Amino acid sequence: MPIQSNNKTFLNVNEAAVESGRAKQTIYQNHKRWGWTVYEFGGNILFDQEEIRAWLLTLIKPKAIH
């Protein structure tokens, strides 16, 4: 279940994988390269949901339709 704090939503690795459409192992291997900030809570790794969504928007490329 996502964690809410200071008007932010934090996702664990499983939730981040679903949100980003990537496998858990891919999250572990690439989160630094993607620039995702890592948070820790109770021994769990968390990611900011809005940061993931902003990153996903950088992957969207316009395509010309003929």
N, C-alpha and C positions, 0 to 999 in steps of 0.2 A: 504494500500500500504506500503510495507517495507520501512524503513528509512535507507538511506545510509549515513555513516559518518566515516571518517578516515579509509577508506578501510574495513569497517565492515557493515554488514547488520543487522538491528534490526527489530524484528517482534513484532506486538502487540499480545494480547492473542489469538485472532481468528486465526491469521496467524501461531502462535506457535502451536496451536492445530492441524492445517492441517499438518504442517511440521513434527510434532511428531506422528501423528496418534492417538492422545488422545483427549478426550473431554475437552472443556474449563474448566469445573468444576474440572476435574482431574488436569489440569495445575495449577489452583489456589490452590488446596489442596496439591500438591506434589512438586512444583518447588523448594522449599527449601530442601526437602529431596533428590532430584535429584542433588542438587548443582548448579542449574541454577542461574546466577547472574541476579538481577532485576535492570533495568534502568528505569528512569522516564523522560518523555518528554511531556510537555504540559498537564500534568495530566494523561497521559497514561502510563501503565506498558508495558515495552518492554523487549525482550530477544534477546540475541546474536544468530543469526542463526547458526554460526559455533559451538557455545557451544552446541546447541541442536543436531546438526549433530554428534558431538563428543560423546555426551551422547548416541545417538542411536547406534553408533558403539560398545559401551560397552555392548549392549544388544544382539548382534549377537554372537551366539555360534556355533562352528563347529559341524557338525553331520557326523558321520561315515556312509558311504553307503556300504552296503554288497552286 
